[in-house]
Structure formats: structure tokens, C-alpha cells
Amino acid sequence: MNAVRKTASYDGAVILGQLRDAITRYVILPSEDAAIGVALWIAASHAQAAWAHAPRLVIRAPEKRCGKSRLLDIVEGTCHNPLITVNASPAAVYRAIGSDNPPTLLVDEADTIFGGKNAEANEDLRGLLNAGHQRNRPAIRWDSNTRRLEPWPPWPGSAPCPTRSRTARS
């Protein structure tokens, strides 16, 4: 006997609208377009296997305590396989994104990693994250066990989500 499978039917527009509503329930964004953009970025993170390019979501504000971390909390709770960090070594990021189910890498307080006196010290990490917006742009690493060069795909699922404050001092 052949079993008939019922599959659920979902209306993408309704789901995106509900996601946008959830975002704007907790965060005031500068425009409706910004809320829609965040909702679309979150949705894209769930379909990352289908994309050749990954969009970046940069959360910025004119001053501190404007809700950037709250928005990042919402993104973390709704995006695909989130991995949130305030600091990461290149080795840790390589290992995280080298899995079969790469995370959506969310970088909180990115200005502390890439700004000011830390900028030069983190060029390897910046290069890795910048290369991760497009498939088929591998980093090359030396494997001392096999004594061979090995390509390492820097595709981290969706993309880093750096948060930054723009203040008079930044």
C-alpha cells in the first residue's frame, strides 16, 4: 500500500510579515524598509545553501544604547544556526564554518575587533569574513599532518552581522 504524504503549505509573504512584525514589536528601526530588510536577511539565512552570495547585515546606530543588541538578540533567535560572539580567533571561525551545517555568524561589537588599535591585529579574521560573502573563494591552509595545502571554504552560512555605534569618539 502506498502511503499518501501530506505536506504543509506555507505562505512566505505571511511568514515574512509576521517576522517583520516581531522585529518591530521590540525594536524601533529607522524605516519600514529597514524592518523588511532585516526580515529578508533572516529568511535568506535559512536558505543559504541555495545562494552563491551572502548578504551582510550591519546593525549601526548614531549613539550607544539604541537597541542594536536587542535587534541582534532577535536576529539570533530567528536566523539559521546562529553563532554569536563578541570576539573570535581566525582558528575558531575556520573550525566553526568548516562544518556540514555552517552557522550564521553574528559578531557583536565588531568595532572592538576591527577598530582602532585592534585593526591590524585582526587582518586575518577580517580577510576570512570578507571572503565569506561568496562561494568558491577558498582560503588555503597548510596541513602539517598530510604535508599538503588544503583549500578551506570560508562560506559561513549567511554572513557576519557586525554591530557598531557611531559616536563622536568613533
N, C-alpha and C positions, 0 to 999 in steps of 0.2 A: 504494500500500500504506500502510495506517495503522500507524504505529509505536505500540506499547504502552509507555507510560511507567511505570516502576516508581518509586514514591515510598517513601522510607524512613519507617518508623514509629518514633516515639519515645514513650517513656513518661515524661510530665512528672514524675510522682512520683519515679521513679528518678533522673532528672536532678537534681531539686531535692535529693534525698537525697545524691547524690554531691557536689553543690556544698556542702551543709552539712558533709559530712564533710571536704572540702578546707579549708573555713574553720576548722573546729575542730582540724584537724591542726596548724595554725600559730598559732592564737590561742585563748586561753582567754577565753571570754565569760562574763558573769555567770549565764546560764541557757541551757537548750536553746531556750527561746522566742526569746532574742536571736539565736542562731545561725540559727534558722528565719526570723526577721525579716530578717536580712541577706541570706540566700539568696533570699527572696521579693523584696526590693528590687532585687537584681541581676537577677533574672528579669524584673521589671517594666521595667527599663531597656531590655531588648531588645524589648519590646512597646509602647514609649512612643507610637508612632503611634496605638495603639488607645485611649489613655486621655484623659479630659478633665481629670484632675487628676494631679499628680505627687507622690508621697510624698517626704518628706525623710528622709534618713538622717543622723543626728547621732551621731558617734562621740565619746563622752566617757569620761573616767576620773577616779578620785579623786586621782590623782597622776601626775607625769611618768613616762615610760619604762614604761608599762603595756601597750604593744602597739598603740596607736592607729594609728601609721604603718604597722605591719605589716598590720593589718586593711585600711587604705586601699590598701596595695600589692595585696592580694588582690582587693579591690573593683575596682581599676584593671585588673587582669589578666583580670577576668571580666565586667565590665559592658559595655554597648553604647557604642562610640565614646568612650572616656574622654578627658577633657581635664583634666589635673591641674595645679594651680597653688598657689603659696603667697601670691601677690599678683596682682591684676589690676585694670586700669583699667576703668571702665564702657565706654569705647570698645572695648577689646579684647573684652570679654564680648559686647557688641552684635554685633560682627563675627563672633564665633565661633558665636553661636546663630542668626544670620541665614542660615545655610546650609540647603541641602536635606536635609542629614543632620546635624541639630544634635547636639552632643556631650552626654554625661553629664558635667556639670561637677562636678569634685571639688576642693574647697577645703581644702587642708591648713593647719593653724594659723590657722583663721578668727579666733581671738581676737586675733591680731596685726593683723588688718584692721579688725575691728569693736569691739574692746575698748579701754578706757582712752582715751588722748588721740586715738586714730585714729577713734573712733566717729563724731564729727560730720563729719570729712573724707570719710567714705565713705558718706554717706547715699544718694547716687545709686546706688551699687553695691548697697547693702542693699535699696533700693526695687526695683531691677531683679530681684534674686534672689528677693525675697519675692513679686513679681508673677508669677514664672515657675512657680508651682505649679499654675496653672490656665490653660487655653487661653482665647483670646478676651479677654485683658486687655492690649491693646497699649500700648506706650509711644508717645508722639508725638514725633517729631523734625522739625526744620526742615531741608529740603534746600535749601541755598543755590544749587545749580546749577539746580534746577527752580523755585525760589522757591515751594515748596509744603510743606504739612505732610504728613508721611508716617507712617502707623502702622507700628510695628515690633513684631513678636510676641516677647515675652520668654520664650517657651516654650523652655527649654534642654534638651529631651530629658527626661531624668529629673529630677534636681534636684541642687542643691549638696549636697555631703557635707562639712560642716564638722567639723573635729576640734578638740577643746578639752580642756585639762586643768583640773581643778578642784583648786586647791591653796589653802593658807591665804592666799596672797598674791593670788589672783584674785578 
